[in-house]
């Protein structure tokens, strides 16, 4: 889901309010850094969140996504959650609500 959310939000031809990436990764062949440079959505904010105990999609993948977006000068809210596996937690949901309130009109 995360790889699709990243690629589709950056390739979409209309302005979006933001993109949320939970416990996911970016596929190298997507070349998101290059796509971000020319995307109509290059200034939209991203929320990237990952659990530190995720053994399905390793935490390093979430860190990679955050760093990739930051290197392309994207606005990134990055969160790591102690003890969270490939799941969700109340803190992540609270951070999502705050992100949505901050980014949506």
N, CA, C and O of each residue as an XYZ file, in Angstrom:
420
protein
N       0.789     -1.195      0.000
C       0.000      0.000      0.000
C       0.838      1.269      0.000
O       0.494      2.234     -0.683
N       1.938      1.284      0.759
C       2.758      2.491      0.869
C       3.417      2.835     -0.465
O       3.415      3.996     -0.875
N       3.975      1.850     -1.135
C       4.637      2.103     -2.420
C       3.628      2.645     -3.429
O       3.948      3.541     -4.210
N       2.422      2.108     -3.414
C       1.376      2.582     -4.316
C       0.942      3.999     -3.943
O       0.748      4.835     -4.825
N       0.789      4.276     -2.658
C       0.395      5.618     -2.212
C       1.437      6.650     -2.641
O       1.087      7.724     -3.131
N       2.702      6.326     -2.458
C       3.772      7.246     -2.850
C       3.759      7.512     -4.352
O       3.748      8.662     -4.789
N       3.762      6.445     -5.129
C       3.827      6.596     -6.589
C       2.583      7.287     -7.136
O       2.692      8.195     -7.960
N       1.417      6.870     -6.691
C       0.193      7.443     -7.254
C       0.009      8.901     -6.842
O      -0.469      9.708     -7.640
N       0.376      9.249     -5.621
C       0.216     10.639     -5.197
C       1.157     11.567     -5.954
O       0.807     12.715     -6.226
N       2.331     11.090     -6.290
C       3.286     11.925     -7.014
C       3.014     11.974     -8.511
O       3.411     12.925     -9.185
N       2.345     10.963     -9.029
C       2.030     10.942    -10.457
C       0.640     11.505    -10.762
O       0.308     11.745    -11.923
N      -0.161     11.712     -9.738
C      -1.518     12.222     -9.924
C      -1.458     13.623    -10.521
O      -0.595     14.421    -10.154
N      -2.367     13.922    -11.436
C      -2.293     15.188    -12.169
C      -3.101     16.335    -11.548
O      -3.271     17.382    -12.173
N      -3.590     16.141    -10.338
C      -4.290     17.198     -9.622
C      -3.673     17.350     -8.243
O      -3.121     16.396     -7.693
N      -3.770     18.563     -7.678
C      -3.185     18.817     -6.363
C      -3.872     17.993     -5.286
O      -5.098     17.887     -5.250
N      -3.066     17.414     -4.414
C      -3.548     16.654     -3.274
C      -3.153     17.360     -1.986
O      -2.222     18.165     -1.962
N      -3.881     17.043     -0.910
C      -3.601     17.667      0.373
C      -2.418     17.058      1.097
O      -1.803     17.718      1.935
N      -2.084     15.802      0.790
C      -0.979     15.141      1.465
C      -0.968     13.665      1.153
O      -1.836     13.159      0.441
N       0.020     12.979      1.689
C       0.175     11.539      1.487
C       0.604     10.903      2.807
O       1.502     11.402      3.486
N      -0.047      9.800      3.158
C       0.266      9.076      4.386
C       0.871      7.726      4.012
O       0.333      7.001      3.175
N       1.997      7.401      4.644
C       2.718      6.153      4.383
C       2.925      5.449      5.716
O       3.746      5.877      6.528
N       2.182      4.369      5.943
C       2.298      3.592      7.175
C       3.023      2.281      6.904
O       2.617      1.511      6.034
N       4.083      2.030      7.638
C       4.790      0.747      7.633
C       5.065      0.232      6.232
O       4.734     -0.909      5.910
N       5.666      1.063      5.404
C       5.868      0.653      4.022
C       7.243      0.982      3.486
O       8.158      1.345      4.224
N       7.357      0.843      2.187
C       8.623      1.096      1.526
C       8.382      1.729      0.168
O       7.255      1.784     -0.323
N       9.465      2.202     -0.426
C       9.455      2.722     -1.795
C      10.268      1.758     -2.647
O      11.369      1.355     -2.270
N       9.730      1.401     -3.769
C      10.454      0.517     -4.675
C      11.514      1.319     -5.424
O      11.214      2.397     -5.938
N      12.744      0.817     -5.498
C      13.826      1.578     -6.133
C      13.526      2.009     -7.564
O      13.901      3.112     -7.963
N      12.859      1.161     -8.343
C      12.603      1.513     -9.740
C      11.555      2.621     -9.900
O      11.350      3.118    -11.007
N      10.892      3.012     -8.804
C       9.905      4.088     -8.879
C      10.561      5.452     -9.081
O       9.917      6.376     -9.578
N      11.819      5.592     -8.707
C      12.570      6.838     -8.864
C      11.780      8.029     -8.330
O      11.586      9.021     -9.033
N      11.329      7.924     -7.091
C      10.463      8.938     -6.501
C      11.129     10.305     -6.396
O      10.460     11.331     -6.522
N      12.424     10.327     -6.171
C      13.123     11.603     -6.103
C      13.000     12.385     -7.401
O      12.763     13.593     -7.384
N      13.160     11.700     -8.523
C      13.030     12.344     -9.839
C      11.590     12.757    -10.099
O      11.330     13.856    -10.591
N      10.663     11.881     -9.771
C       9.249     12.177     -9.999
C       8.818     13.376     -9.166
O       8.055     14.221     -9.634
N       9.305     13.451     -7.938
C       8.924     14.541     -7.039
C       9.315     15.902     -7.612
O       8.589     16.879     -7.430
N      10.439     15.974     -8.293
C      10.905     17.242     -8.862
C       9.901     17.866     -9.826
O       9.783     19.090     -9.886
N       9.188     17.050    -10.571
C       8.283     17.565    -11.604
C       6.804     17.379    -11.255
O       5.934     17.754    -12.041
N       6.521     16.819    -10.114
C       5.140     16.539     -9.730
C       4.388     17.812     -9.357
O       4.952     18.718     -8.743
N       3.119     17.872     -9.729
C       2.257     18.974     -9.301
C       2.098     18.950     -7.778
O       1.745     19.957     -7.163
N       2.361     17.790     -7.185
C       2.219     17.604     -5.735
C       3.549     17.654     -4.984
O       3.653     17.138     -3.872
N       4.565     18.272     -5.586
C       5.889     18.277     -4.957
C       5.925     19.031     -3.636
O       6.838     18.827     -2.836
N       4.949     19.895     -3.395
C       4.937     20.653     -2.150
C       3.965     20.100     -1.109
O       3.829     20.669     -0.025
N       3.303     19.016     -1.424
C       2.368     18.451     -0.445
C       3.147     17.800      0.696
O       4.262     17.318      0.492
N       2.567     17.785      1.887
C       3.235     17.143      3.020
C       3.044     15.620      3.001
O       2.050     15.101      2.494
N       4.020     14.941      3.565
C       3.976     13.492      3.718
C       4.038     13.153      5.197
O       4.784     13.770      5.957
N       3.257     12.178      5.594
C       3.410     11.584      6.922
C       3.932     10.172      6.699
O       3.281      9.354      6.048
N       5.099      9.895      7.238
C       5.704      8.563      7.150
C       5.820      8.036      8.570
O       6.419      8.683      9.429
N       5.246      6.859      8.821
C       5.235      6.285     10.169
C       5.583      4.809     10.104
O       5.195      4.104      9.172
N       6.323      4.352     11.113
C       6.768      2.959     11.124
C       6.988      2.493     12.562
O       7.422      3.264     13.419
N       6.685      1.231     12.808
C       6.944      0.640     14.110
C       8.372      0.128     14.212
O       8.921     -0.407     13.248
N       8.963      0.294     15.373
C      10.341     -0.161     15.585
C      10.455     -1.676     15.696
O      11.554     -2.221     15.598
N       9.336     -2.360     15.898
C       9.352     -3.822     16.027
C       8.698     -4.500     14.825
O       8.227     -5.632     14.937
N       8.663     -3.830     13.689
C       8.046     -4.386     12.481
C       8.973     -5.429     11.876
O      10.079     -5.102     11.444
N       8.531     -6.680     11.841
C       9.339     -7.738     11.235
C       8.759     -8.189      9.891
O       9.218     -9.176      9.316
N       7.753     -7.467      9.391
C       7.196     -7.733      8.060
C       7.845     -6.796      7.049
O       8.397     -7.241      6.042
N       7.777     -5.509      7.320
C       8.489     -4.488      6.541
C       9.447     -3.826      7.532
O       9.020     -3.083      8.416
N      10.706     -4.093      7.382
C      11.685     -3.644      8.362
C      11.680     -2.134      8.546
O      11.432     -1.378      7.608
N      11.955     -1.718      9.761
C      11.975     -0.302     10.132
C      12.886      0.497      9.211
O      12.592      1.656      8.916
N      13.963     -0.083      8.759
C      14.906      0.600      7.872
C      14.215      1.084      6.597
O      14.618      2.090      6.014
N      13.176      0.370      6.167
C      12.441      0.778      4.968
C      11.703      2.090      5.189
O      11.675      2.945      4.304
N      11.112      2.253      6.353
C      10.442      3.508      6.677
C      11.422      4.662      6.760
O      11.144      5.767      6.294
N      12.576      4.391      7.361
C      13.626      5.408      7.448
C      14.108      5.781      6.045
O      14.345      6.954      5.756
N      14.250      4.785      5.184
C      14.675      5.015      3.801
C      13.676      5.917      3.072
O      14.075      6.861      2.391
N      12.377      5.626      3.214
C      11.344      6.441      2.566
C      11.433      7.887      3.048
O      11.415      8.818      2.243
N      11.528      8.067      4.350
C      11.617      9.412      4.910
C      12.836     10.145      4.362
O      12.727     11.293      3.931
N      13.982      9.497      4.376
C      15.212     10.117      3.883
C      15.144     10.422      2.388
O      15.615     11.468      1.941
N      14.563      9.514      1.625
C      14.421      9.712      0.181
C      13.590     10.959     -0.114
O      13.948     11.768     -0.970
N      12.490     11.102      0.597
C      11.628     12.270      0.403
C      12.318     13.550      0.865
O      12.236     14.584      0.202
N      12.996     13.471      2.003
C      13.696     14.654      2.516
C      14.809     15.095      1.564
O      15.012     16.292      1.362
N      15.527     14.139      0.980
C      16.602     14.468      0.036
C      16.053     15.170     -1.204
O      16.765     15.922     -1.869
N      14.774     14.914     -1.509
C      14.124     15.571     -2.652
C      13.410     16.853     -2.207
O      12.612     17.420     -2.952
N      13.707     17.296     -0.988
C      13.150     18.524     -0.417
C      11.643     18.475     -0.159
O      10.968     19.503     -0.193
N      11.130     17.290      0.096
C       9.718     17.154      0.442
C       9.499     17.521      1.907
O      10.417     17.452      2.724
N       8.284     17.907      2.214
C       7.881     18.196      3.598
C       7.463     16.876      4.232
O       6.427     16.315      3.874
N       8.263     16.376      5.174
C       8.035     15.044      5.746
C       7.862     15.130      7.258
O       8.690     15.709      7.962
N       6.780     14.548      7.737
C       6.583     14.305      9.173
C       6.873     12.829      9.386
O       6.101     11.972      8.958
N       7.994     12.531     10.051
C       8.411     11.142     10.229
C       8.248     10.727     11.681
O       8.629     11.458     12.596
N       7.677      9.544     11.881
C       7.432      9.024     13.227
C       7.854      7.563     13.314
O       7.543      6.761     12.434
N       8.566      7.230     14.386
C       8.879      5.844     14.738
C       8.210      5.552     16.074
O       8.199      6.395     16.970
N       7.653      4.351     16.198
C       6.917      4.000     17.413
C       7.556      2.799     18.101
O       7.674      1.719     17.523
N       7.964      3.015     19.345
C       8.553      1.949     20.159
C       7.556      0.821     20.355
O       6.381      1.062     20.630
N       8.027     -0.409     20.212
C       7.229     -1.582     20.508
C       6.142     -1.915     19.492
O       5.421     -2.896     19.677
N       6.003     -1.134     18.432
C       4.938     -1.384     17.461
C       5.416     -2.324     16.358
O       6.418     -2.048     15.699
N       4.695     -3.448     16.151
C       5.016     -4.346     15.037
C       4.386     -3.816     13.747
O       4.088     -2.625     13.656
N       4.180     -4.667     12.764
C       3.537     -4.280     11.498
C       2.045     -4.144     11.773
O       1.245     -5.020     11.445
N       1.703     -3.032     12.377
C       0.357     -2.820     12.889
C       0.148     -1.318     13.037
O       0.709     -0.521     12.285
N      -0.656     -0.953     14.003
C      -0.869      0.446     14.340
C      -0.951      0.550     15.852
O      -1.018     -0.461     16.552
N      -0.946      1.764     16.345
C      -1.055      1.987     17.775
C      -1.782      3.309     18.000
O      -1.862      4.131     17.086
N      -2.307      3.524     19.192
C      -3.030      4.774     19.454
C      -2.198      6.029     19.170
O      -2.729      7.019     18.666
N      -0.924      5.997     19.484
C      -0.066      7.157     19.239
C       0.008      7.470     17.736
O      -0.021      8.635     17.339
N       0.103      6.422     16.906
C       0.157      6.625     15.462
C      -1.152      7.241     14.960
O      -1.137      8.145     14.125
N      -2.268      6.751     15.468
C      -3.566      7.295     15.065
C      -3.694      8.755     15.509
O      -4.204      9.587     14.758
N      -3.242      9.065     16.707
C      -3.260     10.459     17.170
C      -2.400     11.347     16.276
O      -2.785     12.473     15.963
N      -1.237     10.841     15.864
C      -0.368     11.604     14.968
C      -1.025     11.775     13.593
O      -0.878     12.822     12.961
N      -1.738     10.762     13.137
C      -2.455     10.859     11.863
C      -3.542     11.937     11.940
O      -3.666     12.759     11.032
N      -4.316     11.932     13.004
C      -5.366     12.935     13.174
C      -4.758     14.342     13.175
O      -5.283     15.254     12.537
N      -3.657     14.505     13.892
C      -2.984     15.814     13.925
C      -2.495     16.210     12.525
O      -2.635     17.365     12.122
N      -1.929     15.261     11.792
C      -1.453     15.526     10.422
C      -2.614     15.950      9.531
O      -2.498     16.911      8.771
N      -3.723     15.239      9.623
C      -4.877     15.574      8.784
C      -5.443     16.950      9.124
O      -5.804     17.721      8.234
N      -5.516     17.246     10.407
C      -6.007     18.572     10.828
C      -5.091     19.685     10.333
O      -5.544     20.777      9.989
N      -3.810     19.390     10.304
C      -2.810     20.383      9.900
C      -2.800     20.583      8.391
O      -2.551     21.695      7.925
N      -3.066     19.534      7.617
C      -2.856     19.601      6.174
C      -4.124     19.789      5.363
O      -4.074     20.364      4.276
N      -5.246     19.325      5.855
C      -6.473     19.432      5.065
C      -7.177     20.758      5.324
O      -7.189     21.261      6.447
N      -7.761     21.313      4.272
C      -8.451     22.605      4.438
C      -9.707     22.483      5.295
O     -10.395     23.477      5.527
